Amino acid sequence: MRVVILGNGLSGTICGKTIRELDSAAEIIIVGEEKHPYYPRPNLIDFLAGLIPLEKVFAFTEGWAERQKLQVRLGLKAVSLDPEKPAVKFEDGSSLEADRLVLATGACPFVPPLPGADREGVFTIRTLDDVLELLDFIRSGPEIVILGGGLLGLEIARALNLRGLKQITVVEVFSRLLPRQLDETGAGLLRLHLAGLGINLITGREAVEILGDGRVSGIRFKDGEVISAGAVIIASGVRPRLDLAREAGLDCGRGLLVDDYLRTSCDRVYAAGDVTEHRGKVYGLIPAAFDQARALAYNLCGQAKKYEGTIPASTLKVMGIYLTSIGLVNPETDGYEILTSYKPEAGLYKKLVLKEDSVVGAIWFGTKKGTQEVSRLIQSGRKIGEYKNEILEEEFDFSRIFRDS
């Protein structure tokens, strides 16, 4: 079996690695558009912060791919697909045919249609080259405005703060930080903590223009107010990279549509990771990319393995504060029960969302103790029954629930 995998990010690499674990004879070719070998994207934030050197960004030591008998070809941009063969053509004129083709092309940063977004000093952070370019630009210590108070925007703010930059402003169009992962209480605690570190926070405001004469000089808000900026980082989320798939006639919605076996609308073309849409969901999350890549590899090797979905889980360490958000944390319909423990003086907040006595969502703020157990509760669907009144206590023994179930 010859498998060509487009994309050497998490999903492409894990897919190739897993195929090799299952099939020692398969020919596996992983093609990456970047010139760099595989690196976990969270490492980019640690590198940006100055916490790790460049060589520690990469996941594997030199020669790993060869030892795994994986052919990794870097710096090749795919320009067209023939799903029926299947085959891929590249920008340099070369092409590859395969028995099975895997699209693990990921996502690209979403840049809102802001006037001035093309000015010098405007950045997005998705690749190692993006980080290297930003680090070179900010040597002079400019005022930095980050557009987006979600996970990525806050991680970037954390990194730049640790690197020693003093003038950092985060702008979030919604009324609170991390609107998908937190409720009002959790977001309020996070805001207090970040403000205490000297990071400026602006919420409920919409930027409508990036100002400057060639180079960035500021941001204009919808109400006309202007703030100064020497660099702007856009962290407004990502969108699946669908150009290749669409031009090849593969079925797409918000992402590249896949079934439970990670097949696209063409039987010999599969997909995994941020590019995909499965059962109406586009995850854009590391756990989902990993789960999909593993299941896909099994299916390619003739071991049928359904992908049933991934419960969204986000873990963030912002300036030493642990924050985990799992599942449904802000239900918008009736029928849910909410349990909370709030200790603002200690910077601790816990929230469980219950449906018919089972935990379906959780916020754990200020501690990581119990997060793995809560995640396991959500995954298992176990009912917590008599433990409702004590489950949020700091010393609660979660093994009691699993032992009694």
N, C-alpha and C positions, 0 to 999 in steps of 0.2 A: 504493500500500500504506500502510495506517495501522497503526502499531505503538505500542502502549501498554506502557511499561516501568514496573513497580512497583519502586521502589527507586533512589535516586540515589547509591548507593555505588560502589565500584570496578566491579563487574560490570555494573550498570545503565548507568553512564556510559560505560564502554568499549564496551558493546554498542551504545548509541546513537551514539557517535562513529564506530564502525566501519561501521554501517549507512549513515551519511551519506557516508563515504568511498566506499562501493560503489554507492550509489543517491542521486543528487542530488534526486530527486523525492519520495522517501518522506516521509510525514508521521510525525514521531517525537515522541511525548509521553512525557517522563520525569516520574514523580510521586514525590516524596520525602516521607516522613513527618516528617523533621526540617525545621526552618525554615532550615537553613543549606545553602548550595551545596556541591558535592562537595569533599571533602578526603580525602587518603590517611590511613588510620588511623595509620600510623607517625608522622605529623606530630604527632599528639596527644601522643605521648611527648616529643618535642622541645619542644613548647609547655609541657607539664607541667614539664619540666626548666628552663624559662626560656631555652632556647637559641634560640628563634625567637619573634617577636611574633605576636599573634593573626592579623594579616592574612596572614602567611606560611603559616598552616595550610592555606589553600585552594589547590587545584591550579591554578586558572585565574583570569585577570584578569577584572574586571567586564566583562560584555558578551560573554564567550566563547560562551555558549550561543546567543545571538542571531546571532552571526556564523556559527555552525555550522548555523543554522536548526533548532535543537532547542528544542522547547517544554518548559520545565522548570517544573513547578508544585510549590511547596514547602509544607510544613505541612499536607498532606492525608493523613489516615489512611484506608486502605481498610478496609471493614468486611465486604464480601462479594464473591464472584465468581460469575459465570455462565459456566462454561467453554465452553458450547456456542455462545454468541453470537460471540465472548466479550465480556464486559462486566464492569465493576468499579463498585461503589457505594462512596461515601465518607461519612465521618462527618458532613460538612456537608450531606448530602442530595443532592449532585451525583453524576453518574455519567459513565462513558466507555465507548464501544463501540470495538472495534478489529477489524482483519482478523487480526492476530496479537497475542497477549498474552504478555508476558515477565515472569515472576516472578523478581525479583532482590532479594528481601526480606531476604536475609542471615540473620544469627543473633543471638541475644540471650545475655547472660551467664547461665551456669548458677549458680544460688544453691542450695547444699545445704540440706536441711531442718534448719537449725540454729536452735534456740530463740534468740530475740534478734536474728535477722537483720534484723528490721524496726526496730531501735532507731535513734535519731538518731546519726549518726556512722558508719553502715555504708554503704559505697559499692561500686559496680562501675564499671569504666571501659570504655565502649564507644563513647560519643558525645562530641562537643565539649561539650555541656551537662553531661555527667557530670564532665568535667575542670574546667569552670568552677565547678561546685558544690563539688568537692573543694578547689580552690584557695582558695575563699572560706572553707571550714571550717578549713583547716590554717594560717591566718594566725597563730594563737597558738603554732604549733610543738608540737602534741601528740605523745605517743608513738604511733607508727603500727605496726600489725600487718597484714601482708599474708598472706592465706591462699591459698597456691599458689606453688610454686617452679618453675613452668613459664616459658615465654617471657614471657608478659605480666607475671606477678608480678615477675620479675627486671628487666624493663624499667621497671616502675613504681618499684621500689626504686632503680634507677639514677637515674631522673629526680628523685625526691625527695631523694636524696643530693646530686645536683648543685645542687638548689635550696637546699640548705643545712640541711635537716632532719637532726638528729643521732640521733634515737632511732627507728630503723627495724628491725623484726624480720620476717623472712620465715619462714613455717611451711609445710613440705612434708610431706604424709602419707607419701610414699614415703621410702625410705632415702637417696635422693640427689636433688640438684637436677636439673632438666631430665631426668626419667627417660625420656622418649621420644627425646630428641636425643643423650644422652650415655651413656657407659658409666661404670664405677666410677672409672677413672683420670681421665677428663676431668672428671667431676663433682668429684673430689677437688681437682684444680687450681683449678677455678672457686670452690670453697668457700674455699680458702686466700686467693684473691685478694679475694673479697668481704669476708671476715672482716678482712683487712688494711685495708679501707676503713672499718671501723667498723659494717658492717651485721651485725646479729645473725641467725644462721641456726639454725633448729630443724628437724631432719629426723626422719622416722620417728615423728611424733607426730600424733595426730588431735584436732582441736578439736571439742568437742561442744556448746559453748554460748557465746554472746556475752553477756557480763554487763553490767549497768547498770540504773539506775533511770530509765528513759526514754532516757537518753543513755548511750552506750558507756562502760564503765569497765574492761573486761578480757575475757580469753578463758579458758575452762576447758577443760582437756584431758581425754582419756578416763581417765587415771590419777588425776584429781582435782586436779592442779596448776593453779594460776591465775597468769596473767601480766597485768600492767596494760596498758591501751590507751586512748588518747583518741580514736582513729579506727581503723576496721577496713576494709580494702579486700579484697574477695573476688575472687580471680583464679583461679577453678576451671574455666576453660574456657568454651566456648559451646555452644549447641544451636541447630539450624536453627529458624527461625520458620515453623512449619507450620500454625498455626491456620487461616489463610485457605484453604490448599490442602486441608486435611482436611475442613473444613466444606463445601468445594465438591465433594467426592467424588473428588479427584485421588489417585492411588495414592501412598502414602507408606510409608517404612520408618523408618529413623533420620533420613532426609532425604526431600525430595521426589524421587521416582524419575524419572530421565531416561534416555533411550536415548543411543546414540552421536552422535545429531544434536541432542541437548539437548531433545528433545520429552518432554513429560509424557505421562500416559495419555490426554490429550485432544489431538487432532491440531493444534489451533490455539493451544494453550498451551505455551509453552516456559519453561525456567528455566536460570539460571546462578548460580554463586557459592556462598556458604556455605549456602544453603538446600537445595542439591541432594545427592542420593545417586546416584553413577554406578558401575555395576559393583560394588556393595556397599561403596563407599568414600564417606565424608563427609570432605572434605579440610579445610575451614576454613582454607585457606592462600591468601595473595595470588597466588602463581603459578598455582594451579589456577583461581581466580576469573577471572584475566586470560585464561588459555587458553580456558576455557569461553565467556566473553563474546565473544571473537573468533570462535571456531568457530560459535557461535550466530548471530552477525550474518551470516556468510557463508551459512548455511543459510536464513535468512530472506530473503536476497536471491537465492535460487535457485542458489547455488553450493555444491553439496554438499560438506561438510567434516566428516569424522568427528573426534570428540574421543576420543582413545585413552587418556586418563589423564595424570596429572602425577606425576613423581617428587618426593616430598616433599623440600623443601629449606628450611632455616631458617638465617638469618644474624642474629647478635646481636652488638651491641657493648656489652659490660657494662663500664662504667668504663674504657674504653680497650682492653679485651681483645676481639680479634676471634675469633668462634666461628662456624663453619659446620658444619652437619650435613645430610648429603644421603643419601637412600635408606635402605637397610637397615643400621643400625649395630649392632644387637644381635640377630644371628640366633639362633633358638631351636631349630634343627634341625641335623643333620649335613650335611656336604657343602660347607662354606664354609672358606675359607682367610683367616686374619687376618694383616695386616702392620701393624706399629706402629713408631713412632719417638717416644721419650719423653725429653725433656730438662727435668726439673723445675726445674733451676737457672735455666733461661732462660724458663720458663713456656710451653714448646712441647710440643705433643702432636699427632701425626698417626696416623690409623688408616685403613686401607683394608680393606674386606670384599670378598673375591673369590668368584665362583661360576664354576667352569669357566674360570678364567683371565681373567674379565672383572670389572671393578669394579662392584659393585652397591650399595655404601654407603661413606661416608667421614665422618670427623670431622677437622676442621682447627682446632686450638685455638692461639691466640696469634699467628697470622699469617693474612693474607689472600692471600699469595703462593701461586699455584697453585690457588686455589679454583675459578676459572672453568674451568681446564683439567680438573680432576677432575670437575666437573659435566658437562663435555662428554664425558669418557670414559664416565661412567655413562649418559648419554643415547644415546651411539653404540653401546655394547655391544662396543667394540673389545677385543681381548685384549691384555694387556700383556706376555705372553711373557717374553723375555729381560731385560726391564727391572725385574723384581720386586726385585732386590737393590739398585737405586739410585733407584727412583721416589720414595722418601720423603726423599731428600737435598734440602737447601734450594735448591741450584742446579740441580736436575734440569731438563732442557729437554724439556718435554712434546711439543714439535713433532716430536721424533724418533719417537714412537709413531704420531702421525697421518701422518707422512711415510712410514713403513714399512708402514702398513696398506693 
